[in-house]
Amino acid sequence: MNPIRRIRRFATVLAGLAAALAAFGVPPALAVRPPGPGAPGVTTPPGTITPPVEVHTVVVGGMPGWQIALIAIVAALLAATLAVLVDRARTTRRKAIAASA
C-alpha cells in the first residue's frame, strides 16, 4: 500500500477522534443557567436573605507531572514516526526516479 495513503488514513482517523472529543468530551460553552437570587437584573422581595455565593475553581493545582510526561512521550513518538515515514517516502521516490532515468 502507498505510504501516503496510510498517512492520509491515519490523519483522517486522528481528526475524527479529535472531533469526537470536542463534541462529547467537552461541556458545551454556551450552556445557560437561570440567574439565581442576587444576580444582576433579578429583583428579590424585601426581607429575603440571599445565600452566599459559591465560587467553583476551574483549576486547583495545575497539571500532574505524569500527564506532562505522557504528553511529551506521545509527542516524541509521533514526531519520530512521521520522520521515518517521510524518509521512507523520499527514499522510495528517489529509487523510482533513478530507475526510470
Summary of the structure (lengths in Angstrom):
residues: 101
radius of gyration: 26.7
end to end distance: 24.0
largest distance: 93.6
contacts: 149
relative contact order: 0.08
helix: 58%
strand: 0%
